[in-house]
Amino acid sequence: MYFQGLSLRAVSACLDDISRRSHVSVWNWVQRFSCLNRFFIVRRIRCLLVDETWVKVGSQEAWLWLAFEPYGRFFLGFYLSRTRNILTAELFLQSLIDRYGRRPVYSDGANWYPDACRSLGVEHHIYDAVRGNLMERFVQYVKDRTEGFDDYFPCLKGWLNWYMLSFNLFKHSDALVPSPILQLAELIQGEKDPP
């Protein structure tokens, strides 16, 4: 959870339900296992699929912004916010740029993504049918898991960090191969791989 962006104290708080550990204990674990950090960062990113969805966190409403890489099927990041606007989209995309560099961004027809991409100097595209279906399926997959989890544990952000890590680490080996559906769509459309 620390390697995915949570603070030492936040990791300690998320572990309270399992076992009480201080933030100093978490720091000791980080020092001991810091060599593993390089395995938790996805390196080969061709493009970013982004979307947002409404979620309920405890008794409050929020927007969950998600990023997905379709070729390696990696969960790249998330952002929780109370609003859905250009500024929030820009903050979300900036966090992805800081972590993965500038990559083409694919989104639905929402008007905040093109403006945020233009502001950040990132290439923006609108989903084709295949990418759109893939992203909507991924959003629903994550949303189903968060709804079931939030009923029992209120620390959604900590859980999402853990879920993102486990999604990328424990997926099947065939998920590392590009999707045959995306390969077929590229052949039909004559697209080249994005840089």
Secondary structure, DSSP 4 states (H G I P E B T S, - for coil): -TTTT--HHHHHHHHTTT----HHHHHHHHHHHGGGGGGSS------EEEEEEEEEETTEEEEEEEEEETTTTEEEEEEEES--SHHHHHHHHHHHHHHH-S--EEE-S-THHHHHHHHHT--EEE--HHHHHHHHHHHHHHHHHHHHHHTT---HHHHHHHHHHHHHHSS-GGGGSPPHHHHHHHHHHTPPPP-
